Amino acid sequence: MLTPEEKEKIIKKFQLNKNDTGSAEVRIAILSEEIKRLTEHLKNHKKDTTSKRGLLMKVGQRRALLLYLKRKNKKRYEKLIKKLGLREV
């Protein structure tokens, strides 16, 4: 789970304007950080099926948001995946 300070730092890095907290880019970046942390957790706790289910749900949410962004604005999509180091969907 991200602390409010960490979440705020991610929002500031990926926001489109000063008041942006819910754009696709911000939500994808937050989900990516949560996915990274859950992946690390599952390396140590292999039998934690509840966390594994949560991880799979977050991956699905991120994938849906990435497909939406790709459909709506290809340039912003390409810039974001490059910045986050993700593969194309």
N, C-alpha and C positions, 0 to 999 in steps of 0.2 A: 504494500500500500504506500502511495506517495504521501509525503507530508504536504501541508498547504504551502510551505515555502518552496519546496521542490516543484510543485505544480505551478506556482506563480512564475518561477524562473523559466519553465518550459513555455508557458503562455506568452511571456515577454519575448522569448526568442522566435516564436512562430506566428505571432499575431499579425494581422494584416493592417490594422490601425490601432489607435490608442485604446479604444473601448472593446476591441474584439476578444471574446473569450470562448466563443462557440463555433468558430469556422471549422470547416473540414480539416484544414491543416493543423489547427491546434488540437482537435480531438484525436487525429491520427498520431500526432507526436506524443500525446499523453498515453494513448493506448500502447504505443511502441515501447515507452519506458516501462509501463506496467508489465508488458509481455516479457521484456528483458529480465525484470526482477523475478517474475514467476518462473521463468526458465531456469534461472540460477537456483531458486528454491527447490525446484523439482530435481535438480542434479543431486542434491543432498538427501532429499526425501522422496525416493522413487515410488513409494506406495501411497502417497497423498493424492488419492483420486479426486477429492473435492477441488483441490487446487488445479489439478490437471483439467478438470471440466471447466473451471473458470478461465484457464489459459486458452482452451479451445474456443470458448465463447468470445473472448477478447480478440483472438485472431480472426474470427468470423466477422466481428464488428469492424475491425480495421480493414479487412478485405472489402467489405461492402462500402465503406467510406472512400477507399481508394478507387474503386470502380466508379462511384458517383463523381468523384473529382476528375477522374480521367475522362468521363463522358461530358462533364460541364466545362472544364477548362484544362486542356492538355498541357499548356505551358506551366501552369501552377503545379500540376501533377508531376511533371518531369522534374521541376525544380525541387519539389518536396522529397521525392524518392532519392534524388541525388544527395540532398542534405541529410537525410536519415540513413542512407546507405542500404535501402531496400531494393529487392528485385521488382521488376515490373509485374503487374497483375494481369 
